[in-house]
Amino acid sequence: MPDLDGLQATREIRQAVPTTEVVVLTMHESDQMVRRVLEAGALGYVLKSDLATQLVKAVRNVSAGKLFLTPRVSDIVLKGFLKTGNQPRLTVRSQVLPTPREVEIIRFLAEGKSNKVIAAELGITIRTVETHRKKIMVKLDLHSLVELVHYAIRHEIFRAPSGTE
């Protein structure tokens, strides 16, 4: 794609219409890229080399609400997981995406703005900001403002100032 890569396109599609089911067709064979695309909201990941045999299966599975990885992609992710010894970063909560308004609230909170300032900037009441904040924390299974800031950085909603990451 000339203007966007698949990762950014996935983010923008899911932010604009969160119910859209995305299957990524790509040549990238790294476990990091697979994880990033899935965390951005894609439900399917198909390598161009697997196109002929796997694309129809991917579309059918994703349209049925299932996650789909081709066998080669599953192997790549598993090998990456075994090599690092880390838990997979993709969790149930990463499949739940905040609404555009929630993204605004997350960004303001990550910037350290108070509920009062956020309310004034968005033209809503402080109580509405508090309600959004509570719903965001529950929806994303976050338990502190620090976790919310980490979520914002990880999902590129907010960039930490240089030297603080």
LOTINU-101642 format. One record per residue (C-alpha): x, y, z. Coordinates in Angstrom, 3 decimals. Layout:
BEGIN
+----------+----------+----------+
:       px :       py :       pz :
+----------+----------+----------+
:        X :        Y :        Z :
...
+----------+----------+----------+
This chain:
BEGIN
+----------+----------+----------+
:       px :       py :       pz :
+----------+----------+----------+
:    0.000 :    0.000 :    0.000 :
:    1.512 :    3.318 :   -0.968 :
:    0.379 :    5.558 :    1.925 :
:   -0.162 :    3.215 :    4.880 :
:    1.248 :   -0.073 :    6.036 :
:   -1.043 :   -2.910 :    7.102 :
:   -0.468 :   -2.224 :   10.788 :
:   -1.499 :    1.428 :   10.574 :
:   -4.394 :    0.606 :    8.241 :
:   -5.639 :   -1.975 :   10.752 :
:   -5.476 :    0.576 :   13.566 :
:   -7.331 :    3.203 :   11.550 :
:   -9.990 :    0.787 :   10.311 :
:  -10.639 :   -0.591 :   13.786 :
:  -10.734 :    2.889 :   15.295 :
:  -13.156 :    4.186 :   12.649 :
:  -15.424 :    1.114 :   12.681 :
:  -14.566 :   -1.134 :   15.648 :
:  -16.860 :   -3.938 :   14.457 :
:  -14.914 :   -4.373 :   11.216 :
:  -13.155 :   -7.728 :   11.006 :
:   -9.669 :   -7.381 :    9.524 :
:   -7.550 :  -10.026 :    7.794 :
:   -4.008 :   -8.900 :    6.997 :
:   -2.345 :  -10.238 :    3.868 :
:    1.385 :   -9.627 :    4.083 :
:    4.879 :  -10.795 :    3.265 :
:    6.190 :  -10.068 :    6.801 :
:    7.206 :  -13.247 :    8.626 :
:    8.166 :  -12.046 :   12.105 :
:    6.438 :  -12.925 :   15.352 :
:    6.716 :   -9.274 :   16.447 :
:    4.792 :   -8.101 :   13.384 :
:    2.121 :  -10.762 :   13.871 :
:    1.678 :   -9.725 :   17.499 :
:    1.541 :   -6.015 :   16.659 :
:   -1.084 :   -6.536 :   13.954 :
:   -3.220 :   -8.717 :   16.221 :
:   -2.888 :   -6.207 :   19.048 :
:   -4.040 :   -3.511 :   16.592 :
:   -7.240 :   -5.492 :   16.123 :
:   -6.765 :   -7.799 :   13.146 :
:   -8.302 :  -11.237 :   13.566 :
:   -6.470 :  -12.891 :   10.683 :
:   -2.882 :  -12.975 :    9.433 :
:   -2.085 :  -14.577 :    6.073 :
:    1.298 :  -14.625 :    4.353 :
:    1.302 :  -13.816 :    0.644 :
:    3.095 :  -17.109 :    0.072 :
:    0.070 :  -18.890 :    1.619 :
:   -2.466 :  -16.845 :   -0.319 :
:   -3.724 :  -19.566 :   -2.659 :
:   -4.547 :  -22.076 :    0.060 :
:   -5.334 :  -19.966 :    3.113 :
:   -7.144 :  -16.728 :    2.223 :
:  -10.633 :  -18.232 :    1.859 :
:  -10.196 :  -20.127 :    5.159 :
:   -9.062 :  -16.914 :    6.849 :
:  -12.052 :  -14.913 :    5.638 :
:  -14.488 :  -17.665 :    6.660 :
:  -12.990 :  -18.012 :   10.140 :
:  -12.713 :  -14.291 :   10.793 :
:  -16.246 :  -13.638 :    9.554 :
:  -17.353 :  -16.250 :   12.097 :
:  -15.561 :  -14.271 :   14.822 :
:  -12.566 :  -16.605 :   15.110 :
:   -8.887 :  -15.731 :   15.118 :
:   -7.049 :  -17.145 :   12.085 :
:   -3.327 :  -17.737 :   11.635 :
:   -1.966 :  -19.846 :    8.820 :
:    0.051 :  -22.879 :    9.957 :
:    3.289 :  -21.089 :    8.951 :
:    2.331 :  -17.997 :   10.955 :
:    1.446 :  -20.143 :   13.974 :
:    4.900 :  -21.740 :   13.759 :
:    6.571 :  -18.313 :   13.543 :
:    4.706 :  -17.037 :   16.603 :
:    5.367 :  -20.213 :   18.578 :
:    9.099 :  -20.181 :   17.754 :
:    9.302 :  -16.514 :   18.753 :
:    7.526 :  -17.286 :   22.011 :
:    9.798 :  -20.233 :   22.791 :
:   12.919 :  -18.249 :   21.887 :
:   12.109 :  -15.342 :   24.214 :
:   10.534 :  -17.393 :   26.970 :
:    7.996 :  -14.601 :   27.515 :
:    4.278 :  -14.920 :   27.881 :
:    2.475 :  -13.940 :   24.684 :
:    1.637 :  -10.231 :   24.779 :
:   -1.693 :  -10.773 :   23.046 :
:   -4.397 :  -11.155 :   25.652 :
:   -8.153 :  -11.111 :   25.676 :
:   -8.103 :   -7.431 :   26.600 :
:   -6.122 :   -6.542 :   23.453 :
:   -9.098 :   -7.737 :   21.398 :
:  -11.258 :   -5.139 :   23.153 :
:  -10.716 :   -1.767 :   21.555 :
:  -11.524 :    1.579 :   23.106 :
:  -13.959 :    3.843 :   21.273 :
:  -12.615 :    7.036 :   19.646 :
:  -13.882 :    9.064 :   22.664 :
:  -12.177 :    6.640 :   25.055 :
:   -8.947 :    7.010 :   23.065 :
:   -9.172 :   10.800 :   23.589 :
:   -9.684 :   10.303 :   27.323 :
:   -6.788 :    7.817 :   27.510 :
:   -4.504 :   10.265 :   25.679 :
:   -5.397 :   13.123 :   28.045 :
:   -4.952 :   10.933 :   31.134 :
:   -1.593 :    9.655 :   29.865 :
:   -0.548 :   13.291 :   29.389 :
:   -1.268 :   13.819 :   33.093 :
:   -4.309 :   16.060 :   32.635 :
:   -6.872 :   16.232 :   35.420 :
:  -10.512 :   15.251 :   35.015 :
:  -11.419 :   18.939 :   35.248 :
:   -9.052 :   19.925 :   32.421 :
:  -10.185 :   17.002 :   30.251 :
:  -13.827 :   17.963 :   30.798 :
:  -13.120 :   21.558 :   29.793 :
:  -11.163 :   20.563 :   26.670 :
:  -13.832 :   18.103 :   25.500 :
:  -16.835 :   20.207 :   26.526 :
:  -18.249 :   17.542 :   28.843 :
:  -18.843 :   17.357 :   32.589 :
:  -16.267 :   16.152 :   35.086 :
:  -18.649 :   13.359 :   36.028 :
:  -18.751 :   12.209 :   32.378 :
:  -14.945 :   12.111 :   32.325 :
:  -14.964 :   10.064 :   35.546 :
:  -17.515 :    7.667 :   34.044 :
:  -15.415 :    7.240 :   30.877 :
:  -12.326 :    6.662 :   32.995 :
:  -14.022 :    3.956 :   35.073 :
:  -15.421 :    2.229 :   31.968 :
:  -12.003 :    2.338 :   30.260 :
:  -10.309 :    0.759 :   33.274 :
:  -12.879 :   -2.036 :   33.444 :
:  -13.038 :   -2.580 :   29.674 :
:   -9.255 :   -2.832 :   29.298 :
:   -8.735 :   -4.645 :   32.627 :
:   -6.429 :   -1.917 :   33.926 :
:   -6.015 :   -1.340 :   37.656 :
:   -4.049 :    1.885 :   37.961 :
:   -3.177 :    5.055 :   36.117 :
:    0.320 :    3.642 :   35.565 :
:   -1.174 :    0.630 :   33.723 :
:   -3.306 :    3.022 :   31.673 :
:   -0.210 :    5.039 :   30.690 :
:    1.620 :    1.824 :   29.723 :
:   -1.403 :    0.789 :   27.649 :
:   -1.403 :    4.190 :   25.918 :
:    2.299 :    3.934 :   25.076 :
:    2.071 :    0.286 :   23.944 :
:   -0.856 :    1.086 :   21.631 :
:    0.720 :    4.319 :   20.376 :
:   -2.072 :    6.481 :   21.772 :
:    0.563 :    8.466 :   23.647 :
:    4.326 :    8.763 :   23.297 :
:    6.356 :    9.136 :   26.453 :
:    8.783 :   12.078 :   26.380 :
:   12.345 :   11.114 :   25.361 :
:   14.371 :    9.480 :   28.066 :
:   11.392 :    8.191 :   30.068 :
:   10.702 :    4.897 :   28.317 :
+----------+----------+----------+
